[in-house]
Amino acid sequence: MNKFLIPTIVIVVIGISGFFVFGKPSSEPSMQTPVLSSPTSISTEATQPAQDETVNYQAVFAIYTNSVFRVFTAPMYHNLSKDVYIQADNPNIVLVKKSGVSWNDFFNTLPFSVTKDCLITGTKETFCTNPTKTLKFYLNRVRNDNLLNLEIKPNDKVLITYGDENETEINKQIEKLSSSF
């Protein structure tokens, strides 16, 4: 009987020790156990373009102040961002290289300032809405005072104009924008 008692005690001690060392079994998954999602929980985000997706398209813009067309041929305006920029050969064409870039993002790359109410040029000329003159924004021929917050889309045509122009003069600016670039 002695020869079976000692191995039995050893097995019981090992079993009890194992229980205290490794703990009791749990019905909850451990943090190391991967949890697989069901097919119905697969995200559809993969079909949407990523915010940082590389793209390659262009848009057009023109700025007029008191009926004078602003020219951006000076090198200080060219190739200032890898995501959105203009070049010397046609500085009214905006080259967009990253999705999700807004018009405000583009204008912030340039050495001038534009807000909903004011335009401050690279030479520090200031054109702000006042009782007699207005800063106006047009996107694809339609006035849009929220332009700066909008994403640049392929082939967008943007006109920013400041002054006391009438509808006929603004339409001429829009026509020149549409036909020149």
Secondary structure as the mmCIF struct_conf table of DSSP 4:
data_model
#
loop_
_struct_conf.conf_type_id
_struct_conf.id
_struct_conf.beg_label_comp_id
_struct_conf.beg_label_asym_id
_struct_conf.beg_label_seq_id
_struct_conf.end_label_comp_id
_struct_conf.end_label_asym_id
_struct_conf.end_label_seq_id
HELX_RH_AL_P HELX_RH_AL_P1 ASN A 2 PHE A 22
BEND BEND1 SER A 27 GLU A 28
HELX_LH_PP_P HELX_LH_PP_P1 PRO A 29 SER A 30
TURN_TY1_P TURN_TY1_P1 MET A 31 GLN A 32
BEND BEND2 THR A 33 THR A 33
HELX_LH_PP_P HELX_LH_PP_P2 LEU A 36 SER A 38
HELX_RH_3T_P HELX_RH_3T_P1 PRO A 39 SER A 41
BEND BEND3 THR A 44 THR A 44
HELX_RH_3T_P HELX_RH_3T_P2 GLU A 45 THR A 47
BEND BEND4 GLN A 48 GLN A 48
HELX_LH_PP_P HELX_LH_PP_P3 PRO A 49 ALA A 50
TURN_TY1_P TURN_TY1_P2 GLN A 51 ASP A 52
STRN STRN1 THR A 54 THR A 65
TURN_TY1_P TURN_TY1_P3 ASN A 66 SER A 67
STRN STRN2 VAL A 68 PHE A 69
HELX_LH_PP_P HELX_LH_PP_P4 ARG A 70 ARG A 70
BEND BEND5 ALA A 74 ALA A 74
HELX_RH_3T_P HELX_RH_3T_P3 PRO A 75 TYR A 77
STRN STRN3 HIS A 78 HIS A 78
BEND BEND6 ASN A 79 ASN A 79
BEND BEND7 LYS A 82 ASP A 83
STRN STRN4 VAL A 84 TYR A 85
STRN STRN5 ILE A 86 ILE A 86
TURN_TY1_P TURN_TY1_P4 ALA A 88 ASP A 89
TURN_TY1_P TURN_TY1_P5 PRO A 91 ASN A 92
STRN STRN6 ILE A 93 LYS A 98
TURN_TY1_P TURN_TY1_P6 SER A 99 GLY A 100
STRN STRN7 SER A 102 SER A 102
HELX_RH_AL_P HELX_RH_AL_P2 TRP A 103 THR A 109
BEND BEND8 LEU A 110 PHE A 112
STRN STRN8 SER A 113 VAL A 114
BEND BEND9 LYS A 116 ASP A 117
STRN STRN9 CYS A 118 ILE A 120
TURN_TY1_P TURN_TY1_P7 GLY A 122 THR A 123
STRN STRN10 THR A 126 CYS A 128
BEND BEND10 PRO A 131 THR A 132
STRN STRN11 THR A 134 LEU A 139
TURN_TY1_P TURN_TY1_P8 ASN A 140 ARG A 141
STRN STRN12 VAL A 142 ARG A 143
TURN_TY1_P TURN_TY1_P9 ASP A 145 ASN A 146
HELX_RH_3T_P HELX_RH_3T_P4 LEU A 147 ASN A 149
BEND BEND11 LEU A 150 LEU A 150
STRN STRN13 GLU A 151 GLU A 151
HELX_LH_PP_P HELX_LH_PP_P5 ILE A 152 ILE A 152
TURN_TY1_P TURN_TY1_P10 PRO A 154 ASN A 155
STRN STRN14 LYS A 157 GLY A 163
BEND BEND12 ASP A 164 ASP A 164
HELX_RH_AL_P HELX_RH_AL_P3 GLU A 167 SER A 180
#
